[in-house]
Amino acid sequence: MLSLTYIQAIVLTFVLARLSWIDLRTFRLPDVYTLPLILAGLILATGDKGIGLPASLLGCLLGFALFWVVGQYYFWRTGQEGLGLGDAKLFAASGAWLGPAALPYVLLIAALGGWCFYGCAKTLSGGKSHSVPGWHLDSGWSGSLNTLPKLRRHQSYKINRWPHPFPDASEAVGARGQRSA
């Protein structure tokens, strides 16, 4: 018989797959999927094997706030929307399910997935630029589910501060992100 954890994982996988498909086709993440994910994460956090309601709430708030701030900054700089609230709600849901400690891993896996997708799409299209849908956030979230048990065992992990790989980047890029001649 399947345990409750496996049932949750199966349902989560199907919801994330559906969200990925919708996002790939429409560049939208409907509230009908993202809001129940947030609620389910908060409810499951209170269970015996959950991360606890305070950690779930903090992860939810931090996840939403991070993407909301990035989206607002982009809008302020360009005058157009570049990151919708659907992405912020999905990242909030990942914070509700996994807690704040897992959010950097979700974001890292999602960014690497988006980078790979963009590179493949650009290569296959002969160098044309493409917009990248947010499906990689779904894959980042599900990929980090693998590391969650390890994180719970090692809560005292530390993130090393790496030096900036391009120390002269501020000189090479102008005020609006344009390369200087």
C-alpha positions in Angstrom: 0.0 0.0 0.0 1.2 3.5 -0.8 2.1 5.8 2.1 0.7 9.3 2.4 4.1 10.7 1.4 4.0 8.8 -1.9 0.5 9.9 -2.6 1.5 13.6 -1.9 4.5 13.2 -4.2 2.3 11.7 -7.0 -0.3 14.5 -6.8 2.4 17.1 -6.6 4.1 15.7 -9.7 0.8 15.8 -11.7 0.0 19.3 -10.6 3.5 20.5 -11.5 3.4 18.7 -14.8 0.1 20.4 -15.6 1.4 23.8 -14.6 4.5 23.2 -16.8 2.3 22.4 -19.8 0.1 25.4 -19.2 3.1 27.7 -18.7 4.8 26.4 -21.8 1.7 27.1 -24.0 0.4 30.3 -22.4 3.2 31.8 -20.3 0.7 31.9 -17.4 0.4 30.1 -14.1 -3.3 30.0 -13.1 -4.3 30.7 -9.5 -6.6 27.6 -9.7 -3.4 25.5 -9.4 -0.9 27.8 -7.5 -3.1 28.9 -4.6 -4.2 25.3 -3.7 -0.5 24.3 -3.7 0.2 27.0 -1.2 -2.7 25.9 1.0 -1.7 22.3 0.8 1.9 23.1 1.7 0.7 25.0 4.8 -1.6 22.2 5.8 0.9 19.4 5.3 3.5 21.4 7.3 1.5 20.8 10.4 1.6 17.0 10.1 3.9 14.6 12.0 6.5 14.6 9.2 5.9 18.2 8.2 8.4 21.1 8.5 6.2 23.0 11.0 3.8 25.8 10.4 6.3 28.6 11.3 8.9 27.4 8.8 6.2 26.8 6.1 4.8 30.3 6.6 8.3 31.9 6.5 9.2 29.9 3.3 5.9 31.0 1.7 6.4 34.7 2.6 10.1 34.7 1.6 9.4 32.9 -1.7 6.6 35.3 -2.7 8.5 38.4 -1.5 11.7 37.6 -3.4 9.9 37.1 -6.8 7.6 40.1 -6.2 10.5 42.4 -5.5 12.4 41.2 -8.6 9.3 41.7 -10.7 8.7 45.2 -9.3 12.3 46.2 -9.9 12.1 44.9 -13.5 8.9 46.8 -14.1 10.4 50.0 -12.6 13.5 49.7 -14.8 11.8 48.7 -18.1 8.2 49.8 -17.8 7.0 46.3 -18.8 6.1 43.2 -16.8 8.8 40.6 -16.9 7.9 38.3 -14.0 4.2 37.7 -13.3 2.6 37.0 -9.9 2.0 33.4 -11.0 5.8 32.8 -10.7 5.8 34.4 -7.3 2.9 32.3 -6.1 4.5 29.1 -7.4 7.8 30.0 -5.6 5.7 30.8 -2.5 4.2 27.3 -2.8 7.6 25.8 -2.9 8.5 27.7 0.2 5.3 26.5 1.9 6.1 22.8 1.0 9.9 22.8 1.6 10.6 25.7 4.0 13.0 28.6 3.7 16.2 26.5 3.8 15.3 24.8 0.5 14.4 28.0 -1.5 18.0 28.7 -2.7 18.3 25.1 -4.0 14.9 25.4 -5.8 16.1 28.7 -7.4 19.4 27.2 -8.3 18.0 24.1 -10.0 15.3 26.3 -11.7 17.9 28.8 -13.0 20.1 26.0 -14.3 17.1 24.4 -16.0 16.1 27.6 -17.6 19.6 28.3 -18.8 19.9 24.9 -20.4 16.5 25.2 -22.0 17.4 28.6 -23.4 20.7 27.4 -24.7 19.1 24.4 -26.4 16.3 26.5 -27.9 18.8 29.1 -29.2 21.1 26.4 -30.7 18.2 24.5 -32.3 16.7 27.7 -33.8 20.0 28.8 -35.4 20.8 31.6 -32.9 17.4 33.3 -32.7 16.5 34.5 -29.2 13.6 32.9 -27.4 11.6 33.8 -24.3 11.9 31.1 -21.7 8.7 30.0 -19.9 8.8 29.3 -16.2 8.5 25.5 -16.4 12.1 25.3 -15.0 10.8 26.6 -11.6 8.6 23.5 -11.5 11.5 21.3 -12.3 13.7 23.1 -9.7 11.1 22.5 -7.1 10.6 18.9 -7.8 14.4 18.4 -8.1 14.9 19.9 -4.6 12.5 17.4 -3.1 15.3 14.9 -3.5 17.6 17.0 -1.3 15.0 17.8 1.4 15.6 14.7 3.6 19.3 15.5 3.5 18.6 19.1 4.5 16.5 18.0 7.5 19.4 15.8 8.8 22.0 18.6 8.3 20.3 21.8 9.4 23.6 23.3 10.3 24.8 23.6 6.7 26.6 26.8 5.7 26.6 28.4 2.4 30.1 29.6 1.3 30.5 33.1 -0.1 32.2 32.8 -3.5 34.0 35.8 -5.0 32.3 37.4 -7.9 33.4 35.6 -11.1 33.7 38.8 -13.1 35.1 41.5 -10.8 35.2 44.0 -13.7 31.5 43.4 -14.6 30.4 46.9 -13.4 32.8 48.5 -15.9 31.7 46.3 -18.8 28.0 46.9 -18.4 26.4 50.3 -18.6 23.6 51.7 -16.5 20.8 50.1 -18.5 22.6 46.7 -19.0 24.0 47.8 -22.3 27.6 46.9 -23.1 29.8 49.9 -23.3 31.8 50.3 -26.5 
